[in-house]
Amino acid sequence: MKTWKTLSIAAILAAAPSLALAYECNSAKQAAMSCATGTVWDAASRSCVTAINS
């Protein structure tokens, strides 16, 4: 019983970093966005806006 419990805990601890990494890779996907010429991406409005040259 003690050996089985120890092996189970060791397997869980060994798998935990892999599972965390897999979750992180899938949770942070971002689509590539390209705007038309003369516009830029505005993160606040989450859309393309006319570029202002100063």
C-alpha distance matrix in Angstrom:
0.0 3.8 5.5 5.2 6.2 8.7 10.0 10.6 12.5 14.3 15.5 16.7 18.5 20.0 21.3 22.7 26.0 26.8 26.5 28.6 31.2 31.5 32.1 34.7 36.6 37.0 37.8 40.7 42.8 46.5 49.3 52.2 55.3 58.9 62.0 65.5 68.0 69.3 66.2 63.0 59.6 59.4 55.9 57.0 58.6 56.3 59.3 62.0 65.0 68.3 68.3 70.7 72.3 73.7
3.8 0.0 3.8 5.5 5.2 6.2 8.6 9.9 10.7 12.3 14.3 15.6 16.6 18.3 20.2 21.3 24.3 25.6 25.6 27.3 29.9 30.6 31.2 33.5 35.5 36.3 37.0 39.7 42.0 45.6 48.6 51.3 54.5 58.0 61.1 64.6 67.0 68.2 65.1 61.8 58.5 58.3 54.7 55.8 57.6 55.4 58.5 61.1 63.9 67.2 67.0 69.3 70.8 72.0
5.5 3.8 0.0 3.8 5.5 5.1 6.1 8.5 10.0 10.5 12.2 14.3 15.3 16.2 18.3 20.0 22.7 23.7 24.1 26.1 28.3 29.0 30.0 32.3 34.0 34.9 35.9 38.5 40.6 44.3 47.2 49.8 53.0 56.5 59.7 63.2 65.5 66.8 63.9 60.7 57.4 57.4 53.9 55.3 57.0 54.6 57.6 60.1 63.0 66.2 65.9 68.3 69.7 71.0
5.2 5.5 3.8 0.0 3.8 5.5 5.2 6.1 8.7 9.9 10.5 12.3 14.3 15.2 16.5 18.4 21.4 22.0 22.0 24.3 26.6 26.8 27.8 30.3 32.0 32.6 33.6 36.5 38.4 42.1 44.9 47.6 50.9 54.3 57.5 61.0 63.5 64.8 61.9 58.7 55.4 55.4 51.9 53.3 54.9 52.4 55.3 57.9 60.9 64.2 64.0 66.6 68.1 69.6
6.2 5.2 5.5 3.8 0.0 3.8 5.5 5.1 6.2 8.6 9.9 10.7 12.4 14.2 15.5 16.6 19.9 21.0 20.7 22.5 25.2 25.7 26.2 28.6 30.7 31.3 31.9 34.7 37.0 40.6 43.6 46.4 49.5 53.0 56.1 59.6 62.1 63.3 60.2 57.0 53.6 53.4 49.8 51.0 52.7 50.4 53.5 56.1 59.0 62.3 62.2 64.6 66.2 67.5
8.7 6.2 5.1 5.5 3.8 0.0 3.8 5.5 5.3 6.1 8.6 10.0 10.6 12.2 14.3 15.5 18.3 19.6 20.0 21.6 24.0 24.9 25.8 27.8 29.8 30.9 31.6 34.1 36.4 40.0 43.0 45.6 48.8 52.3 55.4 59.0 61.3 62.4 59.4 56.1 52.8 52.7 49.2 50.5 52.4 50.1 53.2 55.6 58.5 61.7 61.3 63.6 65.0 66.2
10.0 8.6 6.1 5.2 5.5 3.8 0.0 3.8 5.5 5.0 6.1 8.6 9.9 10.3 12.2 14.2 16.9 17.6 18.1 20.3 22.3 22.9 24.2 26.4 28.0 29.0 30.2 32.7 34.7 38.4 41.2 43.7 47.0 50.4 53.7 57.2 59.5 60.8 58.0 54.8 51.5 51.7 48.2 49.8 51.5 49.0 51.9 54.2 57.2 60.4 60.0 62.5 63.9 65.3
10.6 9.9 8.5 6.1 5.1 5.5 3.8 0.0 3.8 5.4 5.2 6.3 8.7 9.9 10.7 12.3 15.6 16.2 16.0 18.2 20.6 20.9 21.7 24.3 26.0 26.6 27.6 30.4 32.4 36.1 38.9 41.7 44.9 48.4 51.5 55.0 57.5 58.8 55.8 52.7 49.3 49.4 45.9 47.3 48.8 46.4 49.3 51.8 54.8 58.1 58.0 60.5 62.0 63.5
12.5 10.7 10.0 8.7 6.2 5.3 5.5 3.8 0.0 3.8 5.4 5.2 6.1 8.5 10.0 10.6 13.7 15.2 15.1 16.6 19.2 20.1 20.7 22.8 24.9 25.8 26.4 29.0 31.4 35.0 38.0 40.7 43.8 47.3 50.4 54.0 56.3 57.4 54.4 51.1 47.8 47.6 44.1 45.4 47.2 44.9 48.0 50.5 53.3 56.5 56.3 58.6 60.1 61.4
14.3 12.3 10.5 9.9 8.6 6.1 5.0 5.4 3.8 0.0 3.8 5.5 5.2 6.0 8.6 10.0 12.4 13.7 14.5 16.2 18.1 19.3 20.5 22.3 24.1 25.5 26.4 28.7 30.9 34.5 37.5 39.9 43.2 46.5 49.7 53.3 55.5 56.7 53.8 50.5 47.3 47.4 43.9 45.5 47.4 44.9 47.9 50.2 53.1 56.2 55.7 58.0 59.3 60.7
15.5 14.3 12.2 10.5 9.9 8.6 6.1 5.2 5.4 3.8 0.0 3.8 5.5 5.1 6.2 8.6 11.2 11.6 12.1 14.5 16.3 16.9 18.3 20.5 21.9 23.0 24.3 26.7 28.7 32.3 35.1 37.6 41.0 44.3 47.6 51.1 53.4 54.8 51.9 48.8 45.6 45.8 42.4 44.1 45.8 43.1 46.0 48.2 51.3 54.4 54.1 56.6 58.0 59.6
16.7 15.6 14.3 12.3 10.7 10.0 8.6 6.3 5.2 5.5 3.8 0.0 3.8 5.4 5.2 6.1 9.5 10.4 10.0 12.0 14.5 15.1 15.8 18.1 20.0 20.8 21.7 24.3 26.5 30.1 33.1 35.8 38.9 42.4 45.5 49.1 51.5 52.7 49.7 46.5 43.2 43.2 39.7 41.2 42.9 40.4 43.3 45.8 48.7 52.0 51.8 54.2 55.8 57.2
18.5 16.6 15.3 14.3 12.4 10.6 9.9 8.7 6.1 5.2 5.5 3.8 0.0 3.8 5.5 5.3 7.7 9.8 10.3 11.3 13.6 15.1 15.9 17.5 19.6 21.0 21.7 23.8 26.3 29.8 32.9 35.4 38.5 41.9 45.0 48.6 50.8 51.9 49.0 45.6 42.4 42.4 38.9 40.4 42.3 40.0 43.0 45.3 48.1 51.2 50.7 53.0 54.4 55.7
20.0 18.3 16.2 15.2 14.2 12.2 10.3 9.9 8.5 6.0 5.1 5.4 3.8 0.0 3.8 5.7 6.9 7.9 9.6 11.3 12.5 13.9 15.6 17.1 18.5 20.3 21.5 23.4 25.5 29.0 32.0 34.2 37.6 40.9 44.1 47.6 49.7 51.0 48.3 45.0 41.9 42.2 38.9 40.7 42.6 40.0 42.8 44.9 47.8 50.8 50.2 52.7 53.9 55.3
21.3 20.2 18.3 16.5 15.5 14.3 12.2 10.7 10.0 8.6 6.2 5.2 5.5 3.8 0.0 3.8 5.8 5.5 6.3 8.8 10.2 10.8 12.5 14.5 15.8 17.1 18.5 20.7 22.6 26.3 29.1 31.5 34.9 38.2 41.5 45.0 47.3 48.6 45.8 42.7 39.5 39.8 36.5 38.4 40.0 37.3 40.0 42.2 45.3 48.3 48.0 50.6 52.0 53.6
22.7 21.3 20.0 18.4 16.6 15.5 14.2 12.3 10.6 10.0 8.6 6.1 5.3 5.7 3.8 0.0 3.8 5.5 5.2 6.1 8.6 10.0 10.6 12.3 14.4 15.8 16.4 18.7 21.0 24.6 27.7 30.2 33.4 36.8 39.9 43.5 45.8 46.9 43.9 40.6 37.4 37.4 34.0 35.6 37.4 34.9 37.9 40.2 43.1 46.2 45.9 48.3 49.8 51.2
26.0 24.3 22.7 21.4 19.9 18.3 16.9 15.6 13.7 12.4 11.2 9.5 7.7 6.9 5.8 3.8 0.0 3.8 5.5 5.1 6.1 8.6 9.9 10.5 12.3 14.5 15.3 16.8 19.2 22.6 25.8 28.0 31.2 34.5 37.6 41.2 43.3 44.4 41.6 38.2 35.1 35.3 32.0 33.9 35.8 33.3 36.1 38.2 41.0 44.0 43.4 45.8 47.0 48.5
26.8 25.6 23.7 22.0 21.0 19.6 17.6 16.2 15.2 13.7 11.6 10.4 9.8 7.9 5.5 5.5 3.8 0.0 3.8 5.4 5.1 6.2 8.6 9.9 10.7 12.6 14.3 16.0 17.8 21.3 24.1 26.4 29.7 33.0 36.3 39.8 42.0 43.4 40.6 37.5 34.4 35.0 31.8 34.0 35.6 32.7 35.3 37.3 40.3 43.3 42.9 45.5 46.8 48.5
26.5 25.6 24.1 22.0 20.7 20.0 18.1 16.0 15.1 14.5 12.1 10.0 10.3 9.6 6.3 5.2 5.5 3.8 0.0 3.8 5.4 5.1 6.2 8.6 10.0 10.9 12.2 14.7 16.5 20.2 23.1 25.8 29.0 32.4 35.6 39.1 41.5 42.9 39.9 36.8 33.6 33.9 30.6 32.5 33.9 31.1 33.9 36.1 39.2 42.4 42.2 44.9 46.5 48.2
28.6 27.3 26.1 24.3 22.5 21.6 20.3 18.2 16.6 16.2 14.5 12.0 11.3 11.3 8.8 6.1 5.1 5.4 3.8 0.0 3.8 5.5 5.1 6.2 8.7 10.2 10.5 12.5 15.1 18.5 21.8 24.3 27.3 30.8 33.8 37.5 39.8 40.8 37.8 34.5 31.3 31.3 27.9 29.7 31.4 28.8 31.7 34.0 36.9 40.1 39.8 42.3 43.8 45.4
31.2 29.9 28.3 26.6 25.2 24.0 22.3 20.6 19.2 18.1 16.3 14.5 13.6 12.5 10.2 8.6 6.1 5.1 5.4 3.8 0.0 3.8 5.4 5.1 6.2 8.8 10.0 11.1 13.2 16.6 19.7 21.9 25.1 28.4 31.6 35.2 37.3 38.6 35.8 32.5 29.4 29.9 26.7 28.9 30.6 27.8 30.4 32.4 35.3 38.3 37.9 40.4 41.8 43.4
31.5 30.6 29.0 26.8 25.7 24.9 22.9 20.9 20.1 19.3 16.9 15.1 15.1 13.9 10.8 10.0 8.6 6.2 5.1 5.5 3.8 0.0 3.8 5.5 5.3 6.5 8.7 10.6 11.9 15.6 18.3 20.8 24.1 27.5 30.8 34.2 36.6 38.1 35.3 32.3 29.2 29.8 26.8 29.0 30.2 27.2 29.6 31.7 34.9 38.0 37.8 40.6 42.2 44.1
32.1 31.2 30.0 27.8 26.2 25.8 24.2 21.7 20.7 20.5 18.3 15.8 15.9 15.6 12.5 10.6 9.9 8.6 6.2 5.1 5.4 3.8 0.0 3.8 5.5 5.4 6.1 8.8 10.8 14.4 17.4 20.3 23.3 26.9 29.9 33.5 36.0 37.2 34.2 31.1 27.8 28.0 24.7 26.6 27.8 25.0 27.8 30.1 33.2 36.5 36.5 39.3 41.0 42.9
34.7 33.5 32.3 30.3 28.6 27.8 26.4 24.3 22.8 22.3 20.5 18.1 17.5 17.1 14.5 12.3 10.5 9.9 8.6 6.2 5.1 5.5 3.8 0.0 3.8 5.5 5.2 6.4 9.1 12.4 15.7 18.3 21.2 24.7 27.7 31.3 33.6 34.7 31.6 28.4 25.1 25.4 22.1 24.1 25.7 22.9 25.7 27.9 30.8 33.9 33.7 36.3 37.9 39.7
36.6 35.5 34.0 32.0 30.7 29.8 28.0 26.0 24.9 24.1 21.9 20.0 19.6 18.5 15.8 14.4 12.3 10.7 10.0 8.7 6.2 5.3 5.5 3.8 0.0 3.8 5.7 6.0 7.1 10.6 13.5 15.8 19.1 22.5 25.7 29.2 31.5 32.9 30.1 27.1 24.0 24.8 21.8 24.3 25.6 22.4 24.8 26.7 29.8 32.8 32.6 35.4 36.9 38.9
37.0 36.3 34.9 32.6 31.3 30.9 29.0 26.6 25.8 25.5 23.0 20.8 21.0 20.3 17.1 15.8 14.5 12.6 10.9 10.2 8.8 6.5 5.4 5.5 3.8 0.0 3.8 5.7 6.0 9.8 12.3 15.3 18.4 21.9 25.0 28.5 31.2 32.6 29.6 26.8 23.6 24.3 21.4 23.6 24.4 21.2 23.5 25.7 29.0 32.2 32.4 35.4 37.2 39.4
37.8 37.0 35.9 33.6 31.9 31.6 30.2 27.6 26.4 26.4 24.3 21.7 21.7 21.5 18.5 16.4 15.3 14.3 12.2 10.5 10.0 8.7 6.1 5.2 5.7 3.8 0.0 3.8 5.9 9.1 12.3 15.5 18.0 21.7 24.4 28.0 30.7 31.8 28.6 25.6 22.1 22.3 19.0 20.9 21.9 19.0 21.7 24.3 27.3 30.7 31.0 33.7 35.8 37.7
40.7 39.7 38.5 36.5 34.7 34.1 32.7 30.4 29.0 28.7 26.7 24.3 23.8 23.4 20.7 18.7 16.8 16.0 14.7 12.5 11.1 10.6 8.8 6.4 6.0 5.7 3.8 0.0 3.8 6.3 9.9 12.6 15.2 18.8 21.5 25.2 27.6 28.6 25.5 22.4 19.0 19.3 16.2 18.4 19.7 16.7 19.4 21.5 24.5 27.7 27.7 30.5 32.3 34.3
42.8 42.0 40.6 38.4 37.0 36.4 34.7 32.4 31.4 30.9 28.7 26.5 26.3 25.5 22.6 21.0 19.2 17.8 16.5 15.1 13.2 11.9 10.8 9.1 7.1 6.0 5.9 3.8 0.0 3.8 6.7 9.7 12.5 16.1 19.1 22.7 25.3 26.6 23.7 20.9 17.6 18.6 15.9 18.6 19.2 15.8 17.9 19.8 23.2 26.3 26.5 29.5 31.4 33.7
46.5 45.6 44.3 42.1 40.6 40.0 38.4 36.1 35.0 34.5 32.3 30.1 29.8 29.0 26.3 24.6 22.6 21.3 20.2 18.5 16.6 15.6 14.4 12.4 10.6 9.8 9.1 6.3 3.8 0.0 3.8 6.5 8.9 12.6 15.5 19.0 21.6 22.9 19.9 17.1 13.9 15.1 12.8 15.7 16.2 12.7 14.4 16.2 19.5 22.5 22.7 25.8 27.7 30.2
49.3 48.6 47.2 44.9 43.6 43.0 41.2 38.9 38.0 37.5 35.1 33.1 32.9 32.0 29.1 27.7 25.8 24.1 23.1 21.8 19.7 18.3 17.4 15.7 13.5 12.3 12.3 9.9 6.7 3.8 0.0 3.8 6.2 9.8 12.8 16.2 19.0 20.7 17.9 15.6 12.8 14.7 13.2 16.3 16.0 12.2 13.1 14.4 18.0 20.8 21.3 24.7 26.7 29.5
52.2 51.3 49.8 47.6 46.4 45.6 43.7 41.7 40.7 39.9 37.6 35.8 35.4 34.2 31.5 30.2 28.0 26.4 25.8 24.3 21.9 20.8 20.3 18.3 15.8 15.3 15.5 12.6 9.7 6.5 3.8 0.0 3.8 6.7 10.2 13.5 16.0 17.8 15.4 13.2 11.0 13.7 13.0 16.5 16.3 12.6 12.6 12.9 16.4 18.8 18.9 22.4 24.0 26.9
55.3 54.5 53.0 50.9 49.5 48.8 47.0 44.9 43.8 43.2 41.0 38.9 38.5 37.6 34.9 33.4 31.2 29.7 29.0 27.3 25.1 24.1 23.3 21.2 19.1 18.4 18.0 15.2 12.5 8.9 6.2 3.8 0.0 3.8 6.7 10.2 12.9 14.5 11.8 10.0 7.9 10.9 11.0 14.4 13.6 10.2 9.4 9.2 12.8 15.2 15.6 19.2 21.1 24.1
58.9 58.0 56.5 54.3 53.0 52.3 50.4 48.4 47.3 46.5 44.3 42.4 41.9 40.9 38.2 36.8 34.5 33.0 32.4 30.8 28.4 27.5 26.9 24.7 22.5 21.9 21.7 18.8 16.1 12.6 9.8 6.7 3.8 0.0 3.8 6.8 9.3 11.3 9.3 8.2 7.7 11.3 12.6 15.8 14.8 11.9 10.1 8.4 11.6 13.1 13.4 17.2 18.7 22.1
62.0 61.1 59.7 57.5 56.1 55.4 53.7 51.5 50.4 49.7 47.6 45.5 45.0 44.1 41.5 39.9 37.6 36.3 35.6 33.8 31.6 30.8 29.9 27.7 25.7 25.0 24.4 21.5 19.1 15.5 12.8 10.2 6.7 3.8 0.0 3.8 6.6 8.1 5.9 5.9 6.5 10.0 12.3 15.0 13.5 11.4 8.6 5.8 8.4 9.7 10.4 14.2 16.1 19.6
65.5 64.6 63.2 61.0 59.6 59.0 57.2 55.0 54.0 53.3 51.1 49.1 48.6 47.6 45.0 43.5 41.2 39.8 39.1 37.5 35.2 34.2 33.5 31.3 29.2 28.5 28.0 25.2 22.7 19.0 16.2 13.5 10.2 6.8 3.8 0.0 3.8 6.2 5.6 7.7 9.6 12.8 15.6 17.9 16.1 14.4 11.1 7.9 9.4 9.3 10.4 14.0 15.7 19.4
68.0 67.0 65.5 63.5 62.1 61.3 59.5 57.5 56.3 55.5 53.4 51.5 50.8 49.7 47.3 45.8 43.3 42.0 41.5 39.8 37.3 36.6 36.0 33.6 31.5 31.2 30.7 27.6 25.3 21.6 19.0 16.0 12.9 9.3 6.6 3.8 0.0 3.8 5.6 8.2 11.1 14.2 17.3 19.6 18.2 17.0 13.8 10.2 10.5 9.1 9.1 12.4 13.3 17.0
69.3 68.2 66.8 64.8 63.3 62.4 60.8 58.8 57.4 56.7 54.8 52.7 51.9 51.0 48.6 46.9 44.4 43.4 42.9 40.8 38.6 38.1 37.2 34.7 32.9 32.6 31.8 28.6 26.6 22.9 20.7 17.8 14.5 11.3 8.1 6.2 3.8 0.0 3.8 6.9 10.5 12.8 16.4 18.2 16.9 16.4 13.3 9.5 8.5 6.1 5.7 8.7 9.8 13.6
66.2 65.1 63.9 61.9 60.2 59.4 58.0 55.8 54.4 53.8 51.9 49.7 49.0 48.3 45.8 43.9 41.6 40.6 39.9 37.8 35.8 35.3 34.2 31.6 30.1 29.6 28.6 25.5 23.7 19.9 17.9 15.4 11.8 9.3 5.9 5.6 5.6 3.8 0.0 3.8 7.0 9.2 12.7 14.6 13.2 12.6 9.6 5.8 5.2 4.3 4.9 8.6 10.8 14.3
63.0 61.8 60.7 58.7 57.0 56.1 54.8 52.7 51.1 50.5 48.8 46.5 45.6 45.0 42.7 40.6 38.2 37.5 36.8 34.5 32.5 32.3 31.1 28.4 27.1 26.8 25.6 22.4 20.9 17.1 15.6 13.2 10.0 8.2 5.9 7.7 8.2 6.9 3.8 0.0 3.8 6.4 9.6 11.9 11.4 10.5 8.3 5.3 5.5 6.4 5.7 9.2 11.3 14.4
59.6 58.5 57.4 55.4 53.6 52.8 51.5 49.3 47.8 47.3 45.6 43.2 42.4 41.9 39.5 37.4 35.1 34.4 33.6 31.3 29.4 29.2 27.8 25.1 24.0 23.6 22.1 19.0 17.6 13.9 12.8 11.0 7.9 7.7 6.5 9.6 11.1 10.5 7.0 3.8 0.0 3.8 6.2 9.0 8.7 7.1 5.8 4.5 6.3 8.9 8.9 12.1 14.5 17.2
59.4 58.3 57.4 55.4 53.4 52.7 51.7 49.4 47.6 47.4 45.8 43.2 42.4 42.2 39.8 37.4 35.3 35.0 33.9 31.3 29.9 29.8 28.0 25.4 24.8 24.3 22.3 19.3 18.6 15.1 14.7 13.7 10.9 11.3 10.0 12.8 14.2 12.8 9.2 6.4 3.8 0.0 3.8 5.5 5.7 5.6 5.6 5.9 6.4 9.4 9.7 12.0 14.8 17.0
55.9 54.7 53.9 51.9 49.8 49.2 48.2 45.9 44.1 43.9 42.4 39.7 38.9 38.9 36.5 34.0 32.0 31.8 30.6 27.9 26.7 26.8 24.7 22.1 21.8 21.4 19.0 16.2 15.9 12.8 13.2 13.0 11.0 12.6 12.3 15.6 17.3 16.4 12.7 9.6 6.2 3.8 0.0 3.8 5.6 4.7 7.0 8.8 10.0 13.2 13.4 15.5 18.1 19.9
57.0 55.8 55.3 53.3 51.0 50.5 49.8 47.3 45.4 45.5 44.1 41.2 40.4 40.7 38.4 35.6 33.9 34.0 32.5 29.7 28.9 29.0 26.6 24.1 24.3 23.6 20.9 18.4 18.6 15.7 16.3 16.5 14.4 15.8 15.0 17.9 19.6 18.2 14.6 11.9 9.0 5.5 3.8 0.0 3.8 5.5 8.1 10.4 10.7 13.9 14.5 16.0 19.0 20.4
58.6 57.6 57.0 54.9 52.7 52.4 51.5 48.8 47.2 47.4 45.8 42.9 42.3 42.6 40.0 37.4 35.8 35.6 33.9 31.4 30.6 30.2 27.8 25.7 25.6 24.4 21.9 19.7 19.2 16.2 16.0 16.3 13.6 14.8 13.5 16.1 18.2 16.9 13.2 11.4 8.7 5.7 5.6 3.8 0.0 3.8 5.4 8.2 8.7 12.3 13.9 15.8 19.1 21.0
56.3 55.4 54.6 52.4 50.4 50.1 49.0 46.4 44.9 44.9 43.1 40.4 40.0 40.0 37.3 34.9 33.3 32.7 31.1 28.8 27.8 27.2 25.0 22.9 22.4 21.2 19.0 16.7 15.8 12.7 12.2 12.6 10.2 11.9 11.4 14.4 17.0 16.4 12.6 10.5 7.1 5.6 4.7 5.5 3.8 0.0 3.8 7.2 9.3 13.0 14.4 17.0 20.1 22.3
59.3 58.5 57.6 55.3 53.5 53.2 51.9 49.3 48.0 47.9 46.0 43.3 43.0 42.8 40.0 37.9 36.1 35.3 33.9 31.7 30.4 29.6 27.8 25.7 24.8 23.5 21.7 19.4 17.9 14.4 13.1 12.6 9.4 10.1 8.6 11.1 13.8 13.3 9.6 8.3 5.8 5.6 7.0 8.1 5.4 3.8 0.0 3.8 6.4 10.1 12.0 15.0 18.2 20.9
62.0 61.1 60.1 57.9 56.1 55.6 54.2 51.8 50.5 50.2 48.2 45.8 45.3 44.9 42.2 40.2 38.2 37.3 36.1 34.0 32.4 31.7 30.1 27.9 26.7 25.7 24.3 21.5 19.8 16.2 14.4 12.9 9.2 8.4 5.8 7.9 10.2 9.5 5.8 5.3 4.5 5.9 8.8 10.4 8.2 7.2 3.8 0.0 3.8 6.9 8.9 12.2 15.2 18.2
65.0 63.9 63.0 60.9 59.0 58.5 57.2 54.8 53.3 53.1 51.3 48.7 48.1 47.8 45.3 43.1 41.0 40.3 39.2 36.9 35.3 34.9 33.2 30.8 29.8 29.0 27.3 24.5 23.2 19.5 18.0 16.4 12.8 11.6 8.4 9.4 10.5 8.5 5.2 5.5 6.3 6.4 10.0 10.7 8.7 9.3 6.4 3.8 0.0 3.8 6.3 9.1 12.4 15.3
68.3 67.2 66.2 64.2 62.3 61.7 60.4 58.1 56.5 56.2 54.4 52.0 51.2 50.8 48.3 46.2 44.0 43.3 42.4 40.1 38.3 38.0 36.5 33.9 32.8 32.2 30.7 27.7 26.3 22.5 20.8 18.8 15.2 13.1 9.7 9.3 9.1 6.1 4.3 6.4 8.9 9.4 13.2 13.9 12.3 13.0 10.1 6.9 3.8 0.0 3.8 6.4 9.6 12.7
68.3 67.0 65.9 64.0 62.2 61.3 60.0 58.0 56.3 55.7 54.1 51.8 50.7 50.2 48.0 45.9 43.4 42.9 42.2 39.8 37.9 37.8 36.5 33.7 32.6 32.4 31.0 27.7 26.5 22.7 21.3 18.9 15.6 13.4 10.4 10.4 9.1 5.7 4.9 5.7 8.9 9.7 13.4 14.5 13.9 14.4 12.0 8.9 6.3 3.8 0.0 3.8 6.4 9.7
70.7 69.3 68.3 66.6 64.6 63.6 62.5 60.5 58.6 58.0 56.6 54.2 53.0 52.7 50.6 48.3 45.8 45.5 44.9 42.3 40.4 40.6 39.3 36.3 35.4 35.4 33.7 30.5 29.5 25.8 24.7 22.4 19.2 17.2 14.2 14.0 12.4 8.7 8.6 9.2 12.1 12.0 15.5 16.0 15.8 17.0 15.0 12.2 9.1 6.4 3.8 0.0 3.8 6.4
72.3 70.8 69.7 68.1 66.2 65.0 63.9 62.0 60.1 59.3 58.0 55.8 54.4 53.9 52.0 49.8 47.0 46.8 46.5 43.8 41.8 42.2 41.0 37.9 36.9 37.2 35.8 32.3 31.4 27.7 26.7 24.0 21.1 18.7 16.1 15.7 13.3 9.8 10.8 11.3 14.5 14.8 18.1 19.0 19.1 20.1 18.2 15.2 12.4 9.6 6.4 3.8 0.0 3.8
73.7 72.0 71.0 69.6 67.5 66.2 65.3 63.5 61.4 60.7 59.6 57.2 55.7 55.3 53.6 51.2 48.5 48.5 48.2 45.4 43.4 44.1 42.9 39.7 38.9 39.4 37.7 34.3 33.7 30.2 29.5 26.9 24.1 22.1 19.6 19.4 17.0 13.6 14.3 14.4 17.2 17.0 19.9 20.4 21.0 22.3 20.9 18.2 15.3 12.7 9.7 6.4 3.8 0.0
